[in-house]
Amino acid sequence: TYKTVKDKVLKYNLFPNYPPTTDEHDLKTELISTRCYLFIFVLSLILLLLYGTVLPRTKTVIVQLPTQEQYIHLYERHSQTLICLCSLIAVPFGKLITQFTPVYHE
């Protein structure tokens, strides 16, 4: 019942003396230590939970071969964090003109 649960909570002791003591002062000190420990423990858990939920998370999205419009849109929204992973910033001339075969007139 409620009364027995309340009594168990109020008398819960994480730091009992060994061998057990009957001294009231020692028992009271143990109960106060238990309550302080549990309060600090619960408070620490709450703070860690809040810290984890409030922190902004960085999400990396890779866009393969974006069009110029997509790149401009991304640049407008994320100019501080946008990274181009391209290792080539220009197309070699040999790859640009691959189907060129000259036809000579006689």
Secondary structure, DSSP 4 states (H G I P E B T S, - for coil): -HHHHHHHHHT--SS--SS----HHHHHHHHHHHHHHHHHHHHHHHHHHHHHHHS--------SS--HHHHHHHHHH-TTT-----S-SS--HHHHSSS-------
